[in-house]
Amino acid sequence: MHPEAHRYQPSDQMHFYAPLQPATPSRLGDLSLRSHEVALELVGSTIDHHAQAALAHEKATGSLPFSAQECITRLQNGIDAFKSHVSNPDNYLPGARENITARYRHADTKSLGKTIEERVAARLGAFERRGFAIDVDGTLTTDPAGYLETVLPGSQTAERLLKQLGREEFVKVFSLTWSSILKETPDLFTNGARQTDVVIRDGVEDFFTHVHEEKSEVQIVSANHWPFVSGVLGKIQTLKDARVWAVDHDSAVSTEKSYVVDHIAKTDTQTALIYIGDGHSDLSVVNAGPFQTSDVIACYFALEGGTFARELKTKKLPFFTYKSFYDISEKLAEIDALANSETIAA
């Protein structure tokens, strides 16, 4: 399987409405005629009912209903195929990973004893260009705890089940809650992103202006749903183009962030990859996978005071903290100035 990402462009901000069909777990009528809050309530109660019925069926028979189990199998097979693809070096240029890690090791040797800014400047200077892999919830936006359960259909039921079953059961919970509604009425997720609860972090607009000016590629890596992520990106006026890894009704590959980031890095060995995140969902970019994903990342930016920043500090990886994207832009400008000077010369 050759992994693919969505390509986001401003023209993607279309009307996503598709009416519910009788085969789906709802006959709620034309949801596009209802307010977002009313639609969420109607869909949420329906999802909750069917999820509880499926779990009751599992408790009584030892297995989930066929449709739910089929969805789980399809999603898990897709994840396994993607992980197999990324783990196979034959799917990339010969020595792709080794080439990246060797450049970083050489840069680290060259900048030994220097400041973290000088070390990162040396790392970035070892490549022709730089690119960004960026999380969404809590990174591009603020306070996801304030909106994730209130603007997304089925999220109250899904989050409750994730707490009960554990987040490692995401595929099962997704199949019981979000999958069918994501396929049939993706506009509910897009409209959720457009609510005032979803706030873009300060400095994001200026950041993307500079990123596009320098022609750096942007890859959005999110464990949230593609229509919601697309709606969030639509709020950023200066974002003109990006590849987006996000959950869709038939794919949960983006929940495996370590594999996604490793794939991005190995696909273009001439680009130094910078990862920007905030919290728990980003930890796999440091800890997970059969390989050290940190080996293919030039540096990280982590939200100040967050779990991601604490983990990066523990692992002694090259990172900077931020409160706003102004902080990120300023730090990158400082690093660029160092790269253009002789302060990191061997």
Number of C-alpha atoms within 10 A of each C-alpha: 12 8 14 11 16 14 14 21 15 18 8 14 15 11 11 17 16 16 16 19 13 10 8 11 16 17 14 14 12 13 21 16 8 12 10 20 14 11 17 22 14 17 21 21 16 17 25 18 14 15 22 15 15 20 16 15 14 13 11 10 10 10 14 20 16 10 11 21 16 13 20 22 14 16 22 18 14 18 20 12 16 21 21 14 18 22 17 9 14 11 16 17 13 11 12 19 19 14 15 23 17 14 20 25 13 14 22 17 13 16 22 14 10 14 11 17 21 24 26 26 25 27 24 25 18 19 17 10 16 19 22 22 25 23 25 22 25 18 24 25 18 19 15 15 10 11 18 19 16 17 25 22 29 27 20 19 21 24 19 13 21 17 10 10 13 12 13 9 13 18 21 22 23 25 23 29 28 21 22 22 23 23 16 17 22 23 24 27 25 26 20 25 25 18 15 10 17 22 19 22 18 16 16 21 18 16 19 21 15 13 18 15 8 12 12 15 17 22 24 24 28 25 21 20 23 23 26 24 25 23 23 23 28 21 17 17 13 18 21 16 16 19 17 24 31 25 23 20 19 17 19 22 27 25 22 21 25 24 26 22 26 23 22 19 24 23 16 15 22 17 23 24 28 20 23 27 28 26 19 11 17 26 18 19 23 20 16 15 16 10 14 15 21 23 19 27 27 28 23 23 24 26 21 15 13 15 17 26 25 15 18 20 13 9 12 9 18 17 19 20 20 20 17 19 22 17 17 20 19 12 17 15 12 14 20 17 14 18 21 11 10 9 14 19 10 9
